[in-house]
Amino acid sequence: MAKRVKDLLGRMSVREKVAQLTGFWVSAPAKLIETGEFFSAEFYRTKFPDGVGNVGPSNIALELDVRYRNAVQKFLREETRLGIPAIFHDEGCHGLMKPEATSFPNPLGLASSWNPELFGEVFDHVAREMRARGAHHALTPVVDVARDPRWGRIDETFGEDPHLNGRLGAAAVVGLQGSRDGTVDSDHVMATLKHYIGHGTPEGGLNCSPSICGTRELRGVHLAPFAHVLRVSQPASVMPSYNEVDGVPVHASKWLLQDILRDELEFGGLIVSDYFGVMRLHEGHRVAASKTEAAVLAFDAGVQLELPEPYAYRELEQCVDSGRIELKRIDAAVGAILEWKFRLGLFENPFVESKKAAAAVRAKSARGLALRAAEESMVLLKNEGDLLPLALDRYKKIAVIGPNSNVVRLGGYSGGPLKSVSLVEGIRARVTGHAEVLHANGCILVKNEPPTAYERSKAEEVELAGEGDNIKLIEEARRTAAEADIVILVLGETESLCREAYSDKVVGDATTLDLPGSQPALVKAVLAAGKPVVAYLMNGRPLVLGELAEKAGAIIEGWYMGQETGTAAARIIFGDVSPSGKLTVSFPKSVGHIPAHYSKKPYAGVFPYVFSDNAAVFPFGHGLSYTRFSYGNARIKKSEIARDGSTVSSVEVTNIGSREADEIVQMYLSADFSLVTRPRKELKGFRKIRLKPGETRTVEFQLDSEALESWNVDMELSVEPGTYRITMGPSSATGESVALKVRA
């Protein structure tokens, strides 16, 4: 491999080398497709005559996608001097972001399964769809620790905890790459760990704003999941984040990209820019006075590939000519990219077949996996008086009401599935022959809403519908609720209200967590009918539910569950499946109660607000079941260990209910005292188990120096002697505890 790379580098001009450090992207190809230019060598010759390193995705149908990618590879192979193929990348944080692709629960939803094995299966399938369609490089997973629900990108993350995010992120990488050792076979793709680092705590909850954490929090919270994933699953690439850390944008930070990522964490893969991340050094952060300065800053910091297109990196050629950048450093970056092209087998065969690509998405196993993922990811927040599950023959008229009842919200970075099932469709299919289903939209959320999730996530100047637009719809909903025996009220957000903000017209960060638009008025009207209400939420961020949280009999947090939303929801509501999901992000009482994450410091929030406590409404790890579990007999094998020692804690979990179900057992660590303050609780382990009625199982957790260590006064990672409390239970709010002493 090294010999082939060296030989090819020796035959390349500086311009050809620099071309390998850049990308190419057509974001809106419709007109080019219409004219035929999109598939023509003449067009490519004007865009990348000297070759290209990486090519970005266009949102086009499968047949066109395969045709385009084959045409690009044919041009590069036959009409560029050295015939170097391109790496194609795709987005895929919960399914390939393309039309005709399987859609799984959004990351925040899928994370609620707390199931690394499921993550591996899902991302294995995502990789297979990508590779069959001609992509080799996935810009996922996102392991940012997100603790501000105002931030519109929270739905791309796995939640608020570094331990959980690291374990789920590692499983996603293994699924995408098909290995734990960094190798990628012909059915899998390169994974990209992002967004490194501090992206999940932007100032004011506003995307791309400065990270507001200090060095110790940066290392102890935000670096932790990256460190774990890099160590155990070896992703091919890492993507820096848009934000700055302590005044230095990450794309320009030698400390973060070289000293920590390369030297401390020993990452040897590719560092690829976020889209227009290099440009933002010049036009956004204003730390570079020109394109050339932006290119030098990013390249010197360690960014090897500029995506999605060459705003600045073409300037590297003149930097080599002037002696500002040594050619051997260019060679090292280009060599890393060429090595991956050889490892992926692209020089031997860069082409793909549409028949294989279609087979991957049309496989029966794809729909089955999407359904199982949705079932495992729904969270039962409340179930007063065991209202759920509904018996099929108990309610003869079931009203399904709400702005999200007859649409499948897929979330940000979504593709377009071949078929999707809405809530009302799923309910109707499940109760056929048993009950009549009434339906009312209740209100609309956005007046100018596009038809697809992809378009909604990119729509400009979104216009929220007001109560004046919804008076008739709310009245219709009230009458429908009055006629029914029970109401399933489907509320939440749209992809245009919670999404990545990237311009002054495409925004997604929020100043409120209240149900948007006319939904509070709809809730009031439906509750006034006096019928039992099951609330189903379809949303991208934690919401403040107000009166609904108090008066609804049952509440299911459905996030964005993907193409099988309606089928999965019906199976949960009618008891075919017992809910087992647990929250990975805490629900605050209001936007004024942020931050609400469970792992606050000992003296944080010790006093209540005026007229309000500061506890979360639904805490991290919370999630109910249709059975009940009891916890007891907490034990620890060695109650005293050395600083480099280990022990095992355990707890007995019993299913004291009447049906078989899954439970997610969680283990938290607390330090009684520490020289540097630590969170009151830190998740350090979890197990998903299945118990039959009356069955008891002992669940064990390994505790070693990795679980106990923290960043000390001297900013060294070490285990502090003292006493610790190990708590094992169903959520961050409760559990059975044992004591552990660590000797000096």
Secondary structure, DSSP 8 states (H G I E B T S, - for coil): -HHHHHHHHHT--HHHHHHTTBEE--S--HHHHHHTGGG-HHHHHHH-TT--SEE------HHHHHHHHHHHHHHHHHHSSS----EEEE--SSS-SSBS------HHHHHTT--HHHHHHHHHHHHHHHHHTT--EE---B------TTSGGGGGS--S-HHHHHHHHHHHHHHHHSSSSS---TT--B-EEEEETTTTSBGGG-TT--B---HHHIIIIIIHHHHHHHHHH--SEEEE-SSEETTEEGGG-HIIIIIIIIIIS---SEEB--TTTTHHHHHTS---SSHHHHHHHHHHHT--BB-SS-SSGGGHHHHHHTTSS-HHHHHHHHHHHHHHHHHTTTTT-----HHHHHHHHH-HHHHHHHHHHHHHH-EEEEEGGG--S--TTT-SEEEEESTTTTS----SS--B-S----HHHHHHHHHTTT-EEEEE----SBTT--SSHHHHTT-SS--B--HHHHHHHHHHHHHHHHHSSEEEEEEE--TTTSS---SSSS----S--B--TTHHHHHHHHHTTT--EEEEEE-SS--B-THHHHH-SEEEE-----TTHHHHHHHHHTTSS------SS-B-SSGGG----S---TTSS-S-BTTB----SB-TT--B-SS-EEEEEEEES-SEE-TT--EEEEEEEEE-SSS-EEEEEEEEEEES--SS---S-EEEEEEEEEE-TT-EEEEEEEE-HHHH-EE-TTS-EE---EEEEEEEEEETTEEEEEEEEE--
